[in-house]
Amino acid sequence: MFDISTFPKADAVRRAAQLSQDDYQRLYRQSIEHPGTFWAEQATHFLDWSKPWQTVQRYDLKTGEASWFAGGQLNVSYNCIDRHLEKRGDQVAIIWEGDDPVESAQITYKNSITTSAAWPTC
């Protein structure tokens, strides 16, 4: 069905990888052979859902319609910021760069702001 090829990786990239080559190949094959199961596991592992989905994926190639995680609800703010507060509250979440190169700010998950110039006002 699909040709699974490998490409050489830089040693630094390989050493920093969170998955072993065997785990990567297992997940890649699962994503091709059982995509619904693969994406359900990824969505459960990496996101917090307010309401679970009924269907992982549904598509109609003739009409070009597709839906993912139908019926599910997420709180994007919670997933991007709030759930990181306990462990990463003081870690930089956003680096803002102004139009002027001397204007920049680092904003932590707890919303502490460190600026290199005056913070812009709206």
CNS distance restraints for C-alpha pairs under 8 A (distance, minus, plus):
assign (resid   2 and name CA) (resid  32 and name CA) 7.93 0.50 0.50
assign (resid   9 and name CA) (resid  13 and name CA) 6.56 0.50 0.50
assign (resid   9 and name CA) (resid  14 and name CA) 6.31 0.50 0.50
assign (resid  10 and name CA) (resid  14 and name CA) 6.28 0.50 0.50
assign (resid  11 and name CA) (resid  15 and name CA) 6.06 0.50 0.50
assign (resid  12 and name CA) (resid  16 and name CA) 6.22 0.50 0.50
assign (resid  13 and name CA) (resid  17 and name CA) 6.16 0.50 0.50
assign (resid  19 and name CA) (resid  23 and name CA) 5.82 0.50 0.50
assign (resid  19 and name CA) (resid  24 and name CA) 5.93 0.50 0.50
assign (resid  20 and name CA) (resid  24 and name CA) 6.13 0.50 0.50
assign (resid  21 and name CA) (resid  25 and name CA) 6.16 0.50 0.50
assign (resid  22 and name CA) (resid  26 and name CA) 6.16 0.50 0.50
assign (resid  23 and name CA) (resid  27 and name CA) 6.13 0.50 0.50
assign (resid  24 and name CA) (resid  28 and name CA) 5.97 0.50 0.50
assign (resid  25 and name CA) (resid  29 and name CA) 6.06 0.50 0.50
assign (resid  26 and name CA) (resid  30 and name CA) 6.20 0.50 0.50
assign (resid  27 and name CA) (resid  31 and name CA) 6.10 0.50 0.50
assign (resid  27 and name CA) (resid  38 and name CA) 7.41 0.50 0.50
assign (resid  28 and name CA) (resid  32 and name CA) 6.48 0.50 0.50
assign (resid  29 and name CA) (resid  33 and name CA) 5.90 0.50 0.50
assign (resid  29 and name CA) (resid  34 and name CA) 7.96 0.50 0.50
assign (resid  30 and name CA) (resid  34 and name CA) 5.14 0.50 0.50
assign (resid  30 and name CA) (resid  35 and name CA) 6.49 0.50 0.50
assign (resid  30 and name CA) (resid  37 and name CA) 7.72 0.50 0.50
assign (resid  30 and name CA) (resid  38 and name CA) 5.95 0.50 0.50
assign (resid  31 and name CA) (resid  35 and name CA) 4.50 0.50 0.50
assign (resid  31 and name CA) (resid  36 and name CA) 7.88 0.50 0.50
assign (resid  31 and name CA) (resid  37 and name CA) 7.83 0.50 0.50
assign (resid  31 and name CA) (resid  38 and name CA) 5.20 0.50 0.50
assign (resid  31 and name CA) (resid  39 and name CA) 7.33 0.50 0.50
assign (resid  34 and name CA) (resid  38 and name CA) 6.23 0.50 0.50
assign (resid  35 and name CA) (resid  39 and name CA) 6.00 0.50 0.50
assign (resid  36 and name CA) (resid  40 and name CA) 6.06 0.50 0.50
assign (resid  36 and name CA) (resid  56 and name CA) 5.90 0.50 0.50
assign (resid  36 and name CA) (resid  57 and name CA) 6.65 0.50 0.50
assign (resid  37 and name CA) (resid  41 and name CA) 6.19 0.50 0.50
assign (resid  38 and name CA) (resid  42 and name CA) 6.30 0.50 0.50
assign (resid  39 and name CA) (resid  43 and name CA) 5.93 0.50 0.50
assign (resid  39 and name CA) (resid  56 and name CA) 7.23 0.50 0.50
assign (resid  40 and name CA) (resid  44 and name CA) 6.09 0.50 0.50
assign (resid  40 and name CA) (resid  56 and name CA) 6.36 0.50 0.50
assign (resid  41 and name CA) (resid  45 and name CA) 6.00 0.50 0.50
assign (resid  42 and name CA) (resid  46 and name CA) 5.95 0.50 0.50
assign (resid  43 and name CA) (resid  47 and name CA) 5.51 0.50 0.50
assign (resid  44 and name CA) (resid  48 and name CA) 6.96 0.50 0.50
assign (resid  44 and name CA) (resid  49 and name CA) 7.80 0.50 0.50
assign (resid  47 and name CA) (resid  79 and name CA) 6.33 0.50 0.50
assign (resid  48 and name CA) (resid  74 and name CA) 7.03 0.50 0.50
assign (resid  48 and name CA) (resid  79 and name CA) 6.37 0.50 0.50
assign (resid  49 and name CA) (resid  72 and name CA) 7.16 0.50 0.50
assign (resid  49 and name CA) (resid  73 and name CA) 6.01 0.50 0.50
assign (resid  49 and name CA) (resid  74 and name CA) 5.01 0.50 0.50
assign (resid  49 and name CA) (resid  75 and name CA) 7.34 0.50 0.50
assign (resid  50 and name CA) (resid  72 and name CA) 7.53 0.50 0.50
assign (resid  50 and name CA) (resid  73 and name CA) 5.38 0.50 0.50
assign (resid  50 and name CA) (resid  74 and name CA) 5.42 0.50 0.50
assign (resid  50 and name CA) (resid  75 and name CA) 6.83 0.50 0.50
assign (resid  51 and name CA) (resid  71 and name CA) 7.61 0.50 0.50
assign (resid  51 and name CA) (resid  72 and name CA) 5.15 0.50 0.50
assign (resid  51 and name CA) (resid  73 and name CA) 4.91 0.50 0.50
assign (resid  51 and name CA) (resid  74 and name CA) 7.13 0.50 0.50
assign (resid  52 and name CA) (resid  71 and name CA) 7.02 0.50 0.50
assign (resid  52 and name CA) (resid  72 and name CA) 4.69 0.50 0.50
assign (resid  52 and name CA) (resid  73 and name CA) 6.70 0.50 0.50
assign (resid  53 and name CA) (resid  69 and name CA) 5.11 0.50 0.50
assign (resid  53 and name CA) (resid  70 and name CA) 5.46 0.50 0.50
assign (resid  53 and name CA) (resid  71 and name CA) 4.71 0.50 0.50
assign (resid  53 and name CA) (resid  72 and name CA) 3.78 0.50 0.50
assign (resid  53 and name CA) (resid  73 and name CA) 7.37 0.50 0.50
assign (resid  54 and name CA) (resid  69 and name CA) 6.89 0.50 0.50
assign (resid  54 and name CA) (resid  70 and name CA) 5.97 0.50 0.50
assign (resid  54 and name CA) (resid  71 and name CA) 5.76 0.50 0.50
assign (resid  54 and name CA) (resid  72 and name CA) 7.02 0.50 0.50
assign (resid  55 and name CA) (resid  68 and name CA) 7.27 0.50 0.50
assign (resid  55 and name CA) (resid  69 and name CA) 5.48 0.50 0.50
assign (resid  55 and name CA) (resid  70 and name CA) 5.35 0.50 0.50
assign (resid  55 and name CA) (resid  71 and name CA) 7.40 0.50 0.50
assign (resid  56 and name CA) (resid  68 and name CA) 5.42 0.50 0.50
assign (resid  56 and name CA) (resid  69 and name CA) 4.33 0.50 0.50
assign (resid  56 and name CA) (resid  70 and name CA) 6.58 0.50 0.50
assign (resid  57 and name CA) (resid  66 and name CA) 7.35 0.50 0.50
assign (resid  57 and name CA) (resid  67 and name CA) 5.71 0.50 0.50
assign (resid  57 and name CA) (resid  68 and name CA) 4.47 0.50 0.50
assign (resid  57 and name CA) (resid  69 and name CA) 6.06 0.50 0.50
assign (resid  57 and name CA) (resid  70 and name CA) 7.33 0.50 0.50
assign (resid  58 and name CA) (resid  66 and name CA) 5.60 0.50 0.50
assign (resid  58 and name CA) (resid  67 and name CA) 5.31 0.50 0.50
assign (resid  58 and name CA) (resid  68 and name CA) 6.55 0.50 0.50
assign (resid  59 and name CA) (resid  64 and name CA) 7.33 0.50 0.50
assign (resid  59 and name CA) (resid  65 and name CA) 5.58 0.50 0.50
assign (resid  59 and name CA) (resid  66 and name CA) 4.08 0.50 0.50
assign (resid  59 and name CA) (resid  67 and name CA) 6.38 0.50 0.50
assign (resid  60 and name CA) (resid  64 and name CA) 5.73 0.50 0.50
assign (resid  60 and name CA) (resid  65 and name CA) 5.36 0.50 0.50
assign (resid  60 and name CA) (resid  66 and name CA) 6.40 0.50 0.50
assign (resid  61 and name CA) (resid  65 and name CA) 6.88 0.50 0.50
assign (resid  74 and name CA) (resid  79 and name CA) 7.75 0.50 0.50
assign (resid  75 and name CA) (resid  79 and name CA) 6.30 0.50 0.50
assign (resid  76 and name CA) (resid  80 and name CA) 5.96 0.50 0.50
assign (resid  77 and name CA) (resid  81 and name CA) 5.66 0.50 0.50
assign (resid  77 and name CA) (resid  82 and name CA) 6.65 0.50 0.50
assign (resid  78 and name CA) (resid  82 and name CA) 4.49 0.50 0.50
assign (resid  78 and name CA) (resid  83 and name CA) 5.78 0.50 0.50
assign (resid  79 and name CA) (resid  83 and name CA) 6.01 0.50 0.50
assign (resid  80 and name CA) (resid  84 and name CA) 7.63 0.50 0.50
assign (resid  81 and name CA) (resid  85 and name CA) 6.95 0.50 0.50
assign (resid  81 and name CA) (resid  93 and name CA) 7.88 0.50 0.50
assign (resid  81 and name CA) (resid 109 and name CA) 6.03 0.50 0.50
assign (resid  82 and name CA) (resid 109 and name CA) 7.52 0.50 0.50
assign (resid  84 and name CA) (resid  88 and name CA) 5.28 0.50 0.50
assign (resid  84 and name CA) (resid  89 and name CA) 6.43 0.50 0.50
assign (resid  84 and name CA) (resid 109 and name CA) 7.00 0.50 0.50
assign (resid  85 and name CA) (resid  89 and name CA) 4.13 0.50 0.50
assign (resid  85 and name CA) (resid  90 and name CA) 7.91 0.50 0.50
assign (resid  85 and name CA) (resid 109 and name CA) 5.99 0.50 0.50
assign (resid  85 and name CA) (resid 110 and name CA) 6.38 0.50 0.50
assign (resid  88 and name CA) (resid 109 and name CA) 6.79 0.50 0.50
assign (resid  89 and name CA) (resid 108 and name CA) 6.45 0.50 0.50
assign (resid  89 and name CA) (resid 109 and name CA) 4.81 0.50 0.50
assign (resid  89 and name CA) (resid 110 and name CA) 4.97 0.50 0.50
assign (resid  90 and name CA) (resid 108 and name CA) 5.47 0.50 0.50
assign (resid  90 and name CA) (resid 109 and name CA) 6.30 0.50 0.50
assign (resid  90 and name CA) (resid 110 and name CA) 6.32 0.50 0.50
assign (resid  90 and name CA) (resid 112 and name CA) 7.64 0.50 0.50
assign (resid  91 and name CA) (resid 108 and name CA) 5.29 0.50 0.50
assign (resid  91 and name CA) (resid 109 and name CA) 6.38 0.50 0.50
assign (resid  92 and name CA) (resid 106 and name CA) 6.14 0.50 0.50
assign (resid  92 and name CA) (resid 107 and name CA) 5.56 0.50 0.50
assign (resid  92 and name CA) (resid 108 and name CA) 4.11 0.50 0.50
assign (resid  92 and name CA) (resid 109 and name CA) 6.46 0.50 0.50
assign (resid  93 and name CA) (resid 106 and name CA) 7.58 0.50 0.50
assign (resid  93 and name CA) (resid 107 and name CA) 5.87 0.50 0.50
assign (resid  93 and name CA) (resid 108 and name CA) 4.94 0.50 0.50
assign (resid  93 and name CA) (resid 109 and name CA) 5.37 0.50 0.50
assign (resid  94 and name CA) (resid 106 and name CA) 5.93 0.50 0.50
assign (resid  94 and name CA) (resid 107 and name CA) 5.16 0.50 0.50
assign (resid  94 and name CA) (resid 108 and name CA) 6.75 0.50 0.50
assign (resid  95 and name CA) (resid 104 and name CA) 7.29 0.50 0.50
assign (resid  95 and name CA) (resid 105 and name CA) 5.84 0.50 0.50
assign (resid  95 and name CA) (resid 106 and name CA) 4.61 0.50 0.50
assign (resid  95 and name CA) (resid 107 and name CA) 6.34 0.50 0.50
assign (resid  96 and name CA) (resid 104 and name CA) 5.38 0.50 0.50
assign (resid  96 and name CA) (resid 105 and name CA) 5.01 0.50 0.50
assign (resid  96 and name CA) (resid 106 and name CA) 6.24 0.50 0.50
assign (resid  96 and name CA) (resid 107 and name CA) 7.75 0.50 0.50
assign (resid  97 and name CA) (resid 101 and name CA) 7.25 0.50 0.50
assign (resid  97 and name CA) (resid 103 and name CA) 6.14 0.50 0.50
assign (resid  97 and name CA) (resid 104 and name CA) 4.40 0.50 0.50
assign (resid  97 and name CA) (resid 105 and name CA) 6.61 0.50 0.50
assign (resid  98 and name CA) (resid 102 and name CA) 7.56 0.50 0.50
assign (resid  98 and name CA) (resid 103 and name CA) 4.89 0.50 0.50
assign (resid  98 and name CA) (resid 104 and name CA) 5.61 0.50 0.50
assign (resid  99 and name CA) (resid 103 and name CA) 7.18 0.50 0.50
assign (resid 102 and name CA) (resid 116 and name CA) 6.63 0.50 0.50
assign (resid 102 and name CA) (resid 117 and name CA) 6.37 0.50 0.50
assign (resid 103 and name CA) (resid 115 and name CA) 7.46 0.50 0.50
assign (resid 103 and name CA) (resid 116 and name CA) 5.92 0.50 0.50
assign (resid 103 and name CA) (resid 117 and name CA) 5.01 0.50 0.50
assign (resid 103 and name CA) (resid 118 and name CA) 7.06 0.50 0.50
assign (resid 103 and name CA) (resid 119 and name CA) 7.64 0.50 0.50
assign (resid 104 and name CA) (resid 115 and name CA) 5.73 0.50 0.50
assign (resid 104 and name CA) (resid 116 and name CA) 5.48 0.50 0.50
assign (resid 104 and name CA) (resid 117 and name CA) 6.56 0.50 0.50
assign (resid 104 and name CA) (resid 119 and name CA) 7.92 0.50 0.50
assign (resid 105 and name CA) (resid 113 and name CA) 6.53 0.50 0.50
assign (resid 105 and name CA) (resid 114 and name CA) 5.45 0.50 0.50
assign (resid 105 and name CA) (resid 115 and name CA) 4.16 0.50 0.50
assign (resid 105 and name CA) (resid 116 and name CA) 6.27 0.50 0.50
assign (resid 105 and name CA) (resid 117 and name CA) 7.91 0.50 0.50
assign (resid 105 and name CA) (resid 119 and name CA) 7.47 0.50 0.50
assign (resid 106 and name CA) (resid 113 and name CA) 5.71 0.50 0.50
assign (resid 106 and name CA) (resid 114 and name CA) 5.20 0.50 0.50
assign (resid 106 and name CA) (resid 115 and name CA) 6.42 0.50 0.50
assign (resid 107 and name CA) (resid 111 and name CA) 5.52 0.50 0.50
assign (resid 107 and name CA) (resid 112 and name CA) 5.60 0.50 0.50
assign (resid 107 and name CA) (resid 113 and name CA) 4.67 0.50 0.50
assign (resid 107 and name CA) (resid 114 and name CA) 6.62 0.50 0.50
assign (resid 108 and name CA) (resid 112 and name CA) 5.26 0.50 0.50
assign (resid 108 and name CA) (resid 113 and name CA) 6.69 0.50 0.50
assign (resid 115 and name CA) (resid 119 and name CA) 6.64 0.50 0.50
